[in-house]
Amino acid sequence: MAITLSVVVILGVLLALLIRYKSLGLGAAAIAVLFGFYLANTDARHTINDLTAAVTRAISGH
C-alpha cells in the first residue's frame, strides 16, 4: 500500500515541530513562510519543483 503526502503538509508538520521544540522562534518561522510565498512567485519555482520531484522519485525507487 502506497501512502502519499503533500510536500506542503510534510513541511508544515516539520515547521510546527521546530516551533514546538523551540528550535525555531515564531519570528524566524514567519520569515521562512513569507520567503516560501515570495519564492513561489519567482522563476526558481520550476527548478525547485523539478528537484523535489527528482528526490522523491529517487527515494521511492521509481
Secondary structure, 3 states (H helix, E strand, C coil): CCCCCCHHHHHHHHHHHHHHCCCCCHHHHHHHHHHHHHHHCCCHHHHHHHHHHHHHHHHHCC
